[in-house]
Each structure stands twice: as structure tokens, then as C-alpha cells.
Amino acid sequence: MRDTEQLRTKKMAKEKKNSAAAIPLVRELFQLGMYKRSQGRIARQVTFGAIWVLIAVGAWRLGEVLKSTGSGAETAGGVPVSVVVPLAIGLIGGWIAYRLVNLPSFADFLIAVEAEMNKVSWPTRAELVRSSIVVIFSILFLAAVLYGYDSFWAFLLGWLGVMKH
């Protein structure tokens, strides 16, 4: 009997822990402040921009689909639903994207990413141009070699009658 009570107590504690894990996320969505405001700004801004662009494109496409269905529904102010719904989704999505990049665990990750990117030694413009030229000529050379092999084997197999030109 005692083991059953202990198991029940452990199970209830685990369920309580799992349900309590969602509460900080909801609480975090309704805060205004930024987590570690001065750190990882560029990484956060780029990540926020990318997430918001994805949401905005999705909202725009939804508006296009709503227009093409020709439902003609309007809100009380006479504004078409095909404008109101995507606008609302874009605004809510923008807020969620803003809050997402300020979640402590995600923000710490972005801060670490920016710190690592600052350690990278980037090539100068001259080095970049030289390296790009080497890569382009290497690709062209390999393409020519492969074309030569292909032409040789096509000719040989065609001459033997195994393959038609």
C-alpha cells in the first residue's frame, strides 16, 4: 500500500512539473522587456527579421487565398476579411517572433552564436576575389574534363555499336 502511495505521489509531482513548465512560456509572451538587452543584438535582429518575414509571407498568401475565394465577407467597419485576418496574423506573429528571440534559453543561444561569429577571421576583399576565381576556374576545368570523358566514351560505345549517338 505504501509503495502505491509513493508511486502516486511521484506521478502527481511529475504531472505538476510538466504543467508548470508551460506557464513561464505564456508569462514570457506577455512581458515587454528584453533579456540581456545589450548582448547578441545583431543575431537577435536577424533572427527576428527572418521569422517575421516568414510569418508576413504566410499572412500575405492567406490574404491572396481569401481574396481568390471571393467570399466577400467584411468586418463591421467595412474592411474586407482578406485584409484584417492577414494583418492580425502579421502583428501577432511579429510579437511572438519578438518574444521568441527574448526567451532566455533561445536568447542565450543567439548570444553565443554572435560571440562565435565575432571570433571568425573573415577574408579581405582581395582574398575573397582570388579564392572565388580559383573555385570558378576549378569548376570549369572539371566540367571540361568530364565533357571530354563523356565525349570519348560516347564515341567509343557508338563506334562499337553499343550505343547510338
N, C-alpha and C positions, 0 to 999 in steps of 0.2 A: 504494500500500500504506500509506503514511504517513497519507494522508487517512482511510482506513478505520479505522486505529487511533485517530486523533483523534476521529472520529465515535463510535466505540465507547466511548471514554473519557468523552466528553461525555454520552452516553446513560446510562452506568453512574452517573455523578455525579448526573444528574437523577433517576434512579430511587432512588438512595440518599437524596437530599434529600427526595423525596416520601414515602418510607417513614419517614424520621426525623421528619417533621412530625407523624405520629400519636403518636409516643412521648411528647412533652410533654403532650398531651391526656390520655393514660392516666395519666401520672405526676401530673398535676394533680388527677385524680379521687380519688386516694388520699392527698392532703395534708389536714391538719387546719386550717392557718392561713388567715387572711383576707388578701386582697390590699388594701392601703391601707385598713386597718380603720376609720379614723375619717372617711373620705370617702364621700359618696354613700350613707349608711346608709338613708335613707328610700326612695330609689329602689330600692335593692337589696332591702330588706324587702318592698316592694310587689310587685316583680317575682318574688321567690321565692314569695311568697304566691299570686300568680296562677298561676304554673307548678305549684305543689304542689296547688292546688285543682283544676286541670285533670287532673292525674295522679290525685288522690283520687277525682274523679267517674268517671274511666275505670275505676279499680280497683273502685269500688263497683258500676258497671254490669256489669263482668266477674263479680263475685260474684253479682249477680242472675241473670245468664245461666247461670252454673254451677249455681245453685240450681234454676232452672226446667228445666234439662235432666234433673234427677233422677238424676244419675249415682250419688249416694250414696257416692262414694268418700271415705275417711277416711285421715288420716295415722296414723302409728304410735301417736300419743298419743290417738287417738280424735276429733281435731278435724276437722271437715269441710274438704275441699279448697276449697270455696266460701268459706271464711273465710281459710285460710292463704295461698292464692295472691294474692288482692287485698291482704292485709295486707303480704305480702312486696313486691309491686309498689309499694304506697304508701310503704313505708320506703325501698326502693331509689330510687324516683323522687324522694322528698324529699331524699335525699343527693345525687343527681345535680343537682337544682334548686339546692341549696345550693352545690355546687361550680361550677355553671354561672355563677351570679352573682358568683363569685370568680375566674373566668378573667380574666387581666389585660386582654385586649382588650375583653371584654364589661363588666368592672367599670369600665374607663376610660370606656366609652360611658355607662354609668349615672351615673358621677360627673359627666360633662359635662352629662347631662340634668338632674340635680339642680341643678347650678350655673346652668344657663339658667332653670330654673323659679324659682330664688330671685331672678332679675332681673325677673321678671314683676311688673307693678304690678296687684294684684288690686283689684277694685272693693269699696267699702264695702257694707254690707248695704242701706243706703238706695238707693245707686246701682243695685244689683242688682234691687231691687224695682221701682224706676222703669223700668228698662230692660225688665224682664220684662213689666210692664203695657203698655208701648208695643208690644212684639212681639206680645202676645196680642191687643190691640185691632187692630193692623195685619192680623193673620191673619183675625180675624173680619170686618173691613171688606172685605178682598179676597174672602173667601168669599161675603159678601153681594153684592158686585159681580158675581162670577162666576155666582151664582144668578140675579141679575137678567138678565144676558146670556143665560143658558141658558133662562130662562122666556120672554124676549122672542122668541128665535129658535124655540123650540118652538111658541109661539103663532102666530107668523108663518108658519112652514112648515106647521103644522097647518091654518091658515086657507086657505093656498094649495093644500092637498091633497097636498103633497109628503110629509108625514109625519103619521102618526096620533098622537093624544095618548096 
